[in-house]
Amino acid sequence: MKRKSFFALLVVSAAAILSLSSCGNKNKGGETPAVTTADSLARQMADSLLAGVSSDIKWSQDDVVAIADLGQYESIDDMKESPRYVKIKGAYPVVDKIQGLSADIPDGHILLLVPRDEASKVTVGEYTYEMFSGEQDITSARPLYRSDKGLPLLVRASIDSPGSVQISVEGKYGTLSHYVPCIGVKDGALQLSDGVKDITGMMNDEKHTVGYLIKRTEAIFADVYAAHVKALGKDGGARGFEEKYLTSEYNDIIKRTAGKRTTDNDRWVFGEDWDESLSMRVDQVYRLDDDDAEVGITITNFGNDSDYTIKMHFERGDWFVNDLDGEKDALISHL
């Protein structure tokens, strides 16, 4: 079933809270932690501090800060075990331990914030529902984090949690005032403002970006559905796509449970019949990490729309379908 909202909890070094909902949604803020000073963070990062942390970023004239979406993880520990985090830690002095955050928050984004000026003054403050609605002055925000050392920050995100933060940066390259990060519901892209540079591409290989995952998923279904429409009127419909587009594990389970399915539905269509209107679109990427992703899709068939969730897995150098709306688990029960 498609999720109707996409809220997120961002924890910026001291468990500051941020919403990753669609940019127009209103979110009520929750309780916020005490201010964490740059000195305490610096002690945590003593072993990993490097000089010239922003020197390899291709800054534009008006850029003040860079931000990267590192992907989604079920826990901080999972993120720290990923090749992506090893790469980031080797290049930037990121916080190795995010204070005030349990390691079991599911479905989380990790973002990296890099001030351009290493002597920047960085302030992270709360961003409440009242500020969003205009009932409270945005400049009255309670601070959650302050630094005058321009240190990069790790940002933790989690779906379905209210609250948000704002980020202000002041340095020799300019001023960024009250930036509230936001991730688009449809494409998962960072919503930027003047002075903010997206460096997600530097931190992730192309195939581990939300944009590529969406294109890959839609291309798979476009290929499968073109063959289904071409096969209209023929017994059995289109065949041969399990080997081409399913994971090795999923395909093996299908072969081992042959004849044990309790439905005559075509697994790709989520039904027995289809017409020339058959098509698919991606509505939202719920989760994306180094190996796995969860994608919300809408299938149009006979002119009607139905919502499903599929799982993708990265293997053999690309993304493959690892479950079609729960079919894999249902088949496992017959083993």
C-alpha positions, -999 to 999 in steps of 0.1 A, spaced: 0 0 0 14 34 -9 23 57 20 4 90 19 31 110 37 68 110 39 80 125 72 115 122 84 136 128 115 169 144 110 195 143 138 223 168 131 252 158 153 233 164 186 200 147 176 184 178 161 151 170 145 142 176 108 113 167 86 119 150 52 83 153 41 72 168 8 81 205 9 45 217 12 35 195 42 31 209 77 48 191 105 46 197 143 78 198 161 86 176 191 110 179 220 145 189 212 178 180 229 202 204 246 228 224 227 259 204 218 291 225 215 317 222 188 343 214 214 326 182 225 322 171 189 358 179 181 369 156 209 348 128 193 364 135 159 400 139 171 413 108 153 397 117 119 402 154 115 418 164 82 429 197 67 413 212 37 381 192 39 362 212 13 391 216 -12 380 189 -36 344 202 -39 339 221 -71 323 252 -55 303 278 -74 308 314 -67 277 318 -44 280 284 -26 281 286 12 275 249 22 274 215 5 250 187 14 249 150 3 223 124 7 243 92 17 213 69 15 189 52 39 198 27 66 180 8 92 204 19 119 235 40 125 255 8 129 245 -4 95 255 29 80 290 27 96 296 -8 82 288 4 46 316 11 20 300 45 16 307 55 52 343 43 50 347 65 19 332 96 37 351 91 69 383 89 49 377 123 33 358 143 59 359 148 97 324 135 103 310 127 137 316 91 145 289 89 172 257 108 169 246 118 204 212 112 217 201 88 190 193 51 194 207 28 167 174 11 160 155 39 143 143 23 110 143 35 74 167 64 79 185 89 56 220 99 64 230 133 51 264 150 52 267 188 56 300 204 46 305 242 52 327 258 25 346 281 48 364 260 75 360 290 98 322 293 92 299 299 121 273 272 119 240 272 139 214 245 138 180 255 154 146 240 158 120 246 132 85 243 147 50 239 132 43 274 145 73 288 124 60 270 94 25 284 98 38 319 104 26 320 140 62 322 154 92 342 141 117 319 125 146 339 141 134 329 176 145 293 171 161 275 201 196 265 191 205 228 190 241 231 178 267 259 174 302 259 160 327 285 147 350 259 133 331 250 101 331 212 109 312 189 86 281 174 102 264 140 99 226 142 96 204 114 106 169 109 91 139 87 98 105 83 82 72 89 99 85 112 127 75 149 131 96 179 137 123 198 117 154 219 120 168 250 102 205 256 94 223 289 93 259 293 81 280 325 81 315 327 65 337 345 41 318 332 11 284 345 23 255 337 46 229 310 45 200 319 67 174 295 81 177 267 55 153 239 61 165 208 42 137 189 24 137 158 2 111 154 -26 86 127 -21 85 116 -58 122 116 -67 139 117 -34 160 147 -46 173 173 -22 154 205 -24 181 232 -24 181 270 -18 206 297 -28 240 290 -13 235 252 -10 253 228 -33 242 192 -38 273 169 -37 253 136 -35 270 125 -68 305 129 -52 296 106 -23 276 79 -42 282 60 -74 255 67 -99 237 34 -94 231 41 -57 212 73 -62 175 76 -59 173 90 -95 190 59 -110 169 35 -89 137 51 -102 149 50 -138 160 13 -134 127 3 -118 106 20 -144 127 6 -172 122 -29 -160 84 -26 -159 83 -8 -192 101 -37 -208 79 -63 -192 47 -45 -199 55 -38 -235 59 -76 -240 26 -82 -221 7 -58 -243 22 -74 -274 11 -108 -261 -25 -98 -256 -48 -126 -268 -21 -152 -266 -22 -180 -239 3 -175 -211 12 -139 -218 48 -127 -218 75 -150 -203 112 -151 -196 114 -120 -174 121 -138 -141 156 -147 -152 162 -112 -166 149 -90 -138 144 -109 -106 172 -115 -81 189 -149 -81 173 -158 -47 138 -147 -58 140 -166 -91 153 -197 -73 124 -196 -49 99 -194 -78 115 -224 -94 114 -245 -62 78 -236 -55 65 -242 -91 30 -255 -90 24 -244 -54 11 -208 -61 -24 -203 -47 -33 -177 -73 -34 -174 -111 -23 -138 -111 5 -127 -133 31 -117 -108 42 -86 -129 6 -74 -134 -7 -82 -99 -38 -96 -116 -50 -122 -142 -58 -99 -171 -45 -66 -186 -52 -43 -215 -33 -18 -235 -34 8 -207 -10 -14 -187 17 8 -172 37 16 -141 51 46 -124 73 50 -93 56 71 -66 82 70 -38 115 54 -27 109 45 9 144 31 16 177 29 -2 210 16 11 241 -1 -3 222 -34 -10 185 -30 -7 157 -6 -16 119 -4 -11 99 13 -38 62 24 -39 46 20 -73 13 26 -90 1 2 -117 -25 14 -143 -45 -15 -157 -79 -12 -175 -77 25 -168 -76 20 -130 -47 27 -106 -36 3 -78 -7 9 -54 19 -17 -45 53 -19 -28 82 -38 -43 117 -46 -30 149 -42 -50 183 -57 -43 217 -48 -57 236 -77 -73 255 -85 -105 263 -48 -108 227 -35 -109 193 -34 -92 169 -64 -95 135 -70 -82 136 -90 -49 99 -91 -40 67 -81 -58 43 -69 -31 49 -98 -7 49 -127 -32 84 -138 -22 75 -143 14 43 -161 4 62 -185 -17 88 -191 10 60 -204 32 55 -233 7 91 -245 9 
